[in-house]
């Protein structure tokens, strides 16, 4: 322990999953420091020691690391916005950090002998998100994002530099009309769909919403392409004032252009699938299923969102090579026909243990796993065991300014 009143310092060595920098205290204990950069020599404040590690805040930067830059967004420093974790790093330093996060997880948790993967850069470092979700402060006046490390605190958002211009324009207009929103709600999602339409989805409304139609009219006076949806705490989302075909709650990648690259790489990495049977797990709105069917595969897909399944089947028309199941993967997977290959794209929590077991028990020879969280990817690869050999690994920069990264691994049996 340092002497009372002594200043704690640390040299930051690398970026951990989640975005904190890691250094070591004088007693040898690892210390996690948000908003720090590799190479930084820091004077630390708010040092909190746990049994085997510590947490601290940046007090003073004694020597900046070579990748440190001034953050572009005023919310990042002023409000400690939790939406971004790495704005204080130059783009190349960010990419190196995300590569290392993937490699470390696969080696340490997944027990795979791999080097840090190649990472395909994003097409845009800013203005790439087609969806943002805002929350309401406890007093009801502030609407914005959570502060870093303080999930109970919301700051008032003015501009999000990650949002595409159409979404930012929507927020700029809606922000002026916030008096017409419900008095209490859980979240507010703003979304641009591929066809160009914009959506406002108000979730978890507590009580009546008497000004719903007034909000629609006021928004459409400025932005005619907007649809407004509301969703009570229990129940399906409903559109205000009319019915539209596009389901605003269906999941789609927030960076669609890079998401398309991920999907194309994963499908190509499976090789020739013509005439083969495959599983498409956590299938979303069916883009991957469609690509595989177009390549001659027979696909059974599983997606928990019934509306996403209906959208997927409507887009494919009468394709007899697709059987789409609505339900949870772990509940449906054991009813599927035996596959020759599997492609899976689970949420951040990774695959359910029963899904891992079913893939292992199947006769599939190839598996493409698309992951948005290296830690759960590594856990699932470890669960699959040594019978599956990792043959390809690639990372994609879908989320610049953050510590998130998309990864695709391809495995073969034997």
Residue pairs with C-beta under 8 A, 6 or more apart in sequence:
1 27
2 8
2 26
7 43
7 44
8 25
8 26
8 43
8 44
8 47
8 56
9 41
9 42
9 43
9 44
9 62
10 23
10 24
10 25
10 31
10 33
10 41
10 42
10 44
10 56
11 23
11 24
11 39
11 40
11 41
11 42
12 21
12 22
12 23
12 33
12 36
12 37
12 38
12 39
12 40
12 41
12 42
12 65
13 21
13 22
13 23
13 24
13 38
14 21
14 22
14 38
14 97
14 100
15 21
15 22
15 38
15 86
15 89
15 97
15 100
15 101
15 403
16 22
16 32
16 101
17 101
17 104
17 105
17 374
17 375
17 403
18 85
18 403
19 34
19 85
19 86
19 402
19 403
20 32
20 33
20 34
20 36
20 85
21 32
21 33
21 34
21 35
21 36
21 37
21 38
21 40
22 30
22 31
22 32
22 33
23 30
23 31
23 33
23 36
23 42
24 30
24 31
25 31
25 47
25 54
29 49
29 52
29 53
29 54
30 52
30 53
30 54
31 44
31 47
31 53
31 54
31 55
31 56
32 53
32 54
32 55
32 56
33 42
33 44
33 55
33 56
33 57
33 58
34 57
34 58
34 85
34 148
34 149
35 58
35 85
35 88
35 148
36 42
36 58
37 64
37 65
37 67
37 68
37 88
37 89
37 93
38 65
38 66
38 67
38 93
38 97
39 63
39 64
39 65
39 66
39 67
39 68
40 58
40 61
40 63
40 64
40 65
40 68
41 61
41 62
41 63
42 58
42 59
42 60
42 61
42 62
43 59
43 60
43 61
43 62
44 56
44 57
44 58
44 59
45 56
45 57
45 58
45 59
46 55
46 56
46 57
47 54
47 55
47 56
48 54
48 55
48 56
61 68
65 93
66 93
67 89
67 90
67 92
67 93
67 94
67 96
68 88
68 89
68 90
68 93
69 88
69 89
69 90
70 88
71 77
71 84
71 87
71 88
72 87
72 126
72 161
73 81
73 84
73 87
73 159
73 160
73 161
75 81
75 145
75 155
75 157
75 158
75 159
75 160
76 84
76 87
76 88
79 144
79 147
79 155
80 147
80 148
80 149
80 150
80 155
81 145
81 147
81 148
81 155
82 145
82 146
82 147
82 148
82 149
82 150
82 151
83 145
83 146
83 160
83 162
83 402
84 162
84 401
84 402
85 148
85 401
85 402
85 403
86 94
86 97
86 401
86 402
86 403
87 401
89 97
91 121
91 125
91 400
94 400
94 401
95 119
95 121
95 397
97 403
98 119
98 395
98 397
98 403
98 404
98 405
99 116
99 117
99 118
99 119
99 395
99 405
100 116
101 374
101 403
101 405
102 116
102 117
102 119
102 374
102 393
102 395
102 405
102 407
103 114
103 115
103 116
103 117
104 374
105 374
105 375
105 377
105 378
106 112
106 114
106 374
106 377
106 378
106 381
106 393
106 409
107 113
107 114
108 378
109 375
109 378
109 379
109 382
110 377
110 378
110 379
110 381
110 382
111 382
112 378
112 381
112 390
114 390
114 393
117 393
117 394
117 395
117 407
118 394
118 395
119 395
119 396
119 397
119 405
120 261
120 394
120 395
120 396
120 397
121 397
122 128
122 255
122 258
122 397
122 398
122 399
122 400
123 257
123 258
124 257
124 400
125 400
125 401
126 161
126 162
126 400
126 401
127 161
127 162
127 163
127 164
127 165
127 168
128 162
128 164
128 254
128 255
128 257
128 258
128 400
129 160
129 162
129 163
129 164
129 167
129 254
129 255
130 164
130 167
130 191
130 192
130 193
130 252
130 254
130 255
130 256
131 167
131 189
131 190
131 191
131 192
131 252
131 254
132 160
132 162
132 163
132 167
132 171
132 189
132 190
133 187
133 188
133 189
133 190
134 143
134 144
134 145
134 157
134 171
134 187
134 188
134 189
134 190
135 143
135 144
135 145
135 146
135 154
135 186
135 187
135 188
136 142
136 143
136 154
136 184
136 185
136 186
136 187
136 188
137 143
137 144
137 153
137 154
137 156
138 152
138 154
140 183
140 184
141 156
142 154
142 155
142 156
143 154
143 156
143 157
143 175
143 178
143 188
144 154
144 155
144 156
144 157
145 154
145 155
145 157
145 160
146 152
146 153
146 154
147 153
147 154
147 155
157 171
157 175
158 175
159 168
159 172
160 167
160 168
160 171
161 401
162 400
162 401
163 171
163 190
164 192
166 192
166 196
166 198
167 190
167 191
167 192
167 198
169 223
170 190
170 192
170 198
170 200
170 223
170 226
171 190
173 219
173 222
173 223
174 190
174 200
174 219
177 215
177 218
177 219
179 211
180 211
180 212
180 214
180 215
180 218
181 188
181 202
181 209
181 211
181 215
182 202
182 205
182 206
182 207
182 208
182 209
182 230
183 206
183 207
184 205
184 206
184 207
185 202
185 203
185 204
185 205
185 206
186 203
186 204
186 205
186 206
186 233
187 202
187 203
187 204
188 200
188 201
188 202
188 203
189 199
189 200
189 201
189 203
189 248
190 198
190 199
190 200
190 201
191 198
191 199
191 201
191 248
192 198
192 199
193 199
193 246
193 252
194 252
194 256
195 246
196 225
197 225
197 226
197 227
197 244
197 246
198 223
198 225
198 226
198 227
199 226
199 227
199 228
199 229
199 246
199 248
200 219
200 226
200 227
200 228
200 229
201 229
201 230
201 231
201 237
201 248
201 249
202 209
202 228
202 229
202 230
202 231
203 230
203 231
203 237
204 231
204 232
204 233
205 230
205 231
205 232
205 233
206 233
209 230
212 228
212 230
212 240
212 241
213 240
213 241
215 228
215 240
216 226
216 228
216 240
216 241
219 226
219 228
220 226
227 239
227 240
227 242
227 244
227 246
227 248
228 239
228 240
228 241
229 237
229 238
229 239
229 240
229 248
229 249
230 237
230 238
230 240
231 237
231 238
231 249
237 247
237 248
237 249
239 248
247 307
247 308
247 311
249 305
249 307
250 284
250 285
250 305
250 307
250 308
250 311
251 284
251 285
251 305
251 308
252 259
252 284
252 285
253 259
253 262
253 398
254 398
254 399
255 398
255 399
258 396
258 397
258 398
258 406
259 398
259 406
260 287
261 396
262 370
262 396
262 398
262 406
262 408
263 287
263 288
263 291
263 370
264 291
265 394
265 396
265 408
266 288
266 343
266 345
266 368
266 370
266 408
266 410
267 288
267 291
267 292
267 295
267 343
267 368
269 368
269 392
269 394
269 408
269 410
270 278
270 292
270 341
270 343
270 366
270 368
270 410
271 366
272 295
273 292
273 295
273 296
273 297
273 340
273 341
274 295
274 296
274 297
275 296
275 297
275 298
276 296
276 297
276 298
276 340
276 341
277 297
277 298
277 299
277 300
277 337
277 338
277 339
277 340
277 341
278 292
278 297
278 298
278 299
278 300
278 339
278 340
278 341
278 342
278 343
279 299
279 300
279 301
279 302
279 333
279 336
279 339
279 341
279 342
279 343
279 344
279 362
279 364
280 286
280 288
280 289
280 292
280 299
280 300
280 301
280 302
280 343
280 344
281 301
281 302
281 329
281 333
281 342
281 343
281 344
281 345
281 346
281 351
281 355
282 302
282 303
282 304
282 329
282 344
282 345
282 346
282 347
282 351
283 289
283 301
283 302
283 303
283 308
283 309
283 312
283 324
283 345
284 303
284 305
284 308
284 312
284 345
285 308
285 311
285 312
285 315
286 301
286 303
286 308
286 309
286 311
286 312
286 313
286 315
286 316
286 322
286 324
288 343
288 345
289 299
289 301
289 312
289 316
289 322
289 324
290 312
290 315
290 316
292 299
292 343
293 299
293 316
293 319
293 321
293 322
296 321
297 321
297 341
298 321
298 322
299 321
299 322
299 323
300 322
300 323
300 324
300 325
300 336
300 337
300 339
301 309
301 312
301 322
301 323
301 324
301 325
302 325
302 327
302 328
302 329
302 332
302 333
302 336
303 309
303 312
303 324
303 325
303 326
304 326
304 327
304 328
304 329
305 326
306 326
309 324
309 325
309 326
312 322
312 324
313 322
313 324
316 322
325 332
325 335
325 336
328 352
329 346
329 351
329 352
329 354
329 355
330 352
330 353
330 354
330 355
333 354
333 355
333 358
334 354
334 358
338 362
338 363
338 364
339 362
339 363
339 364
340 363
340 364
340 365
340 366
341 364
341 365
341 366
341 367
341 368
342 359
342 362
342 364
342 366
342 367
342 368
343 367
343 368
343 369
343 370
344 351
344 355
344 359
344 367
344 368
344 369
344 370
345 369
345 370
345 371
346 355
346 371
346 376
346 380
347 372
348 372
348 373
348 376
349 373
349 376
350 371
350 373
350 376
350 377
350 379
350 380
351 376
351 380
353 383
356 380
356 383
356 384
359 367
359 384
360 383
360 384
360 385
360 387
360 388
364 413
365 412
365 413
365 414
366 410
366 411
366 412
366 413
367 384
367 388
367 410
367 411
367 412
368 408
368 409
368 410
369 377
369 380
369 381
369 408
369 409
369 410
369 411
370 406
370 407
370 408
371 377
371 406
371 407
371 408
371 409
372 398
372 404
372 405
372 406
372 407
373 404
374 405
374 407
377 407
377 409
381 388
381 390
381 409
381 411
384 411
387 413
387 414
388 411
388 412
388 413
389 411
389 412
389 413
389 414
390 409
390 410
390 411
391 410
391 411
391 412
392 408
392 409
392 410
393 407
393 408
393 409
393 410
394 407
394 408
395 405
395 406
395 407
395 408
396 405
396 406
396 407
396 408
397 405
397 406
398 404
398 405
398 406
399 405
399 406
